[in-house]
Amino acid sequence: MKNPFKNLSRMSGAKWKFVVSTTLALIVTTGNLLGAATFVNGLVPDWNQPYRYTPASPNGGPGPDPSPPPPPTVVNQWNDWCAPTSGANLAGHWTDARGLPVADTTAFPGSTVAWATGASWQDYLADGSLNRPPPQAAAGPLPVPATDIGWYMDSNRGVMYDNGLGVMGGYFFGNIGHSGTYLKDIHAGLQNYLNSRYGLCGSTFWRTGTRGIGFAAGTDPTGAQAVMHPNAISAFAEITNEINTNRTLILSFRHWNIVPTAQTLPPVGMNTESSFGGTYFTWGSTPGSNPTNAEDEVWNYADNGTALGHAVTAVGYIRHNDPDDKGQQLGLGATDWVIVHDNWSTTPRNVIIPLNFASTWVANTTAVPWPTGAKFVKGLVPDWNQPYQYTIQSPNGGPGPDPNNATPFSPVDQWNDWCAPSSAANVVGHWTDYHLAPVADNTAFPGSTVMWATGPSWQDYLGDGFARPQPQPPPPPPNALPVPTTDIGWYMDSNLGVPYDPPALGVMGGFFFGNPPHPGTFVKDIHVGLQNFLNSQFTIMGAGWFTGTEGKFFAAGMNPTGGVAQVLGDPVSSFNAVKSEINRDHALILSFMHWNVAAAAVGGLPTVNTNTEADFGGSYYTWSYTPSPGSPNAEDEQWNLSNTSTNLGHAVTAVGYIPANDLLDMGTNLGIGPTDWVIVHDNWATTPRNVVVPFDWANNWVANTYAFPDPAMLQFTNLVLVLKTNVVVSFFGIPGYRHDLQWNSNLCSNTWWSAAFSNVAFAPGTMHLTNTVSASDVQRFYRMKAYY
């Protein structure tokens, strides 16, 4: 039967949401009303463990270790691969039967590629010793592109490769060397893998959890915190509910010493697991220590987080006293059965085995995609605190609080009220770290400070110590920006008139905007100061950076569509402007009248590992009462509670959003009704990395500030003409823009540039192509055109 969702796997993120919500609503089984065996809909891959695929098998494979010592002394690197193999079956079913792009799109069993020569074995079962990343020595970023599921599960850590290239294992969970996969790492590794393939930076995130007899972690299928199953009824109910909802799951057992019986399940139907029938097995005796078994697996018979048993993929079930319950014929009495793919080459496709909660079952591991309109920008965004929070004792130093500032606000410490420059440092750090525009340092946060006041700048240009230029006197001379570039706060005229501790060095402030002395940064100066900074760092052939602020009562500069910034007179257009920039993977600055927030009594955002800010989850906050001007607060900021051009409030960096009525909208839970939320870095040391706060256009929001490059500003990184027949072009473009590769034989010509290719950039704005040119051409010059 043709897969009705197969072609939908090519849809954009917006359309994906429809696919997920539609497929999640399907509850389709191949059971009948008489209570026969029930299977998931569609076919589930039935991979064996990788070492069973030998070089002589179709498309190759690693094969068994040519000279393995007796188990469990040294386990072949691809032995004990039951958990990753079960995960590959699960991922393959989500792609083949449900249309989600988390595995290959070729139906099992034709979905292998030649061993260690492709980007991955398909369904991401294994990646070959030549392709998979090395094991992590400490927890770190996930690999790009995604690799095999066993890497994410840290399977076989410390087991030597045959070819001496290193040791097995992968994502660092703090484990000692071990064969196989610890129970506690199955759901976490599976979540990392699934979200690396298709996650929250799109329109879905994955929740996974393990619920066992002696261990529980993650979330259960309802989204609640996973708890241990108290009895067999509870454990079996989770299995039946998942199968009925057309979701496979992973079952873990203490061992896999099973005995075939003469009882079989006849084939029924077509294009589903029921068409393969099944064979009933019973449990054999619990093996002794260090057993030799059909697959040379090592089991420790535990049921806690470090259990090393056998994992299988559940594809169906049979309830006790159903017509297909063979318990009575086998002398077991009425029995609940699970139908599984067990990844052993010595057993048939569908193994039917009693659940046996009391002596062999250990845990269920579930994986559920949750459609959401929530979105983070791609990549990681720095999370700088205001400079004075970094003391001499902190890594790489910092100014620390003003020693003379015994009374808040009198005077203001020169590095206090630094929220706007700190937010801008986050923005420019993201442009460098993710978009590769050279406007900040290229060391990822938080390792990007230099010793205070000794380098040319604190990195990401957050602050420049006592080396920063003097404030400009009025009026500023033409082209009077400092060379080399200094900190962003100088360009924003932040804290004009606030004394330095050493009086002889002058006063804070910088580029002259005609302001009276003031703490912090006027909202009117944020975008123009940021633009001055960005253009002092990086322009190409006269093309530079555009910035703009759009607020409730103030607008200046340009908006991201290239038009003149407009006053945003309603909450819908204001929030849509935030969403539009986040959807283009542009962090932006939000200004509020104050930052009097209180932690909300709800759970936080889930931690979703995708190499985005989703990795850090998030904490919900709500707005507290509006303070009086001059009221003390956690960071000694001064707020004038204005929403005009001279607002002195609080600026933050927006890195994501949650729309009202979304799965992650906690407004109704908190009694404030459906709510639009922004996810921000708020530059306060007293709050976590990702603060989730209501957008609150009516009472507190002041303005959005954008920064984006001129569409003509592109960075060429490679241009090679080979034998006058091929030109290889690589460049970093602008996400959200269309890009044309144009050519001309006359570099000086401003007319007649012919399009060689159109819309050539990948989603992040990067492109690499080889263009065959005519050998008769004397010369060709290439340029890029970028536009909306």
Secondary structure by P-SEA (a helix, b strand, c coil): ccccccccccccaaaaaaaaaaaaacccccccccccccccccccccccccccccccccccccccccccccccccccccccaaaaaaaaaaaaaaacccccccccccccccccccccccccccccccccccccccccccbbbbccccccccccccccccccccccccccccccccccccccccccaaaaaaaaaaaaaccccccbbbbbbbbccccccccccccccccccccaaaaaaaaaaaaaacbbbbbbcccccccccccccccccccccccbbbbbbbbccccccccccccccccccccccccbbbbbbbccccccccccccccccccccbbbbbbbccccccccbbbbbccccccccbbbbbbbbbccccccccccccccccccccccccccccccccccccccccccccccaaaaaaaaaaaaaaaccccccccccccccccccccccccccccccccccccccccccccccccccccccccccccccccccccccccccccccccccccccccccccaaaaaaaaaaaaccccccbbbbbbbbccccccccccccccccccccaaaaaaaaaaaaaacbbbbbbccccccccccccccccccccccccbbbbbbbbcccccccccccccccccccccccccbbbbbbcccccccccccccccccccbbbbbbccccccccccbbbbbccccccccbbbbbbccccbbbbcbbbbccccbbbbbbbbbccbbbbbccccccccccccccccccccccccbbbbbbbbbccccbbbbbbbbcc
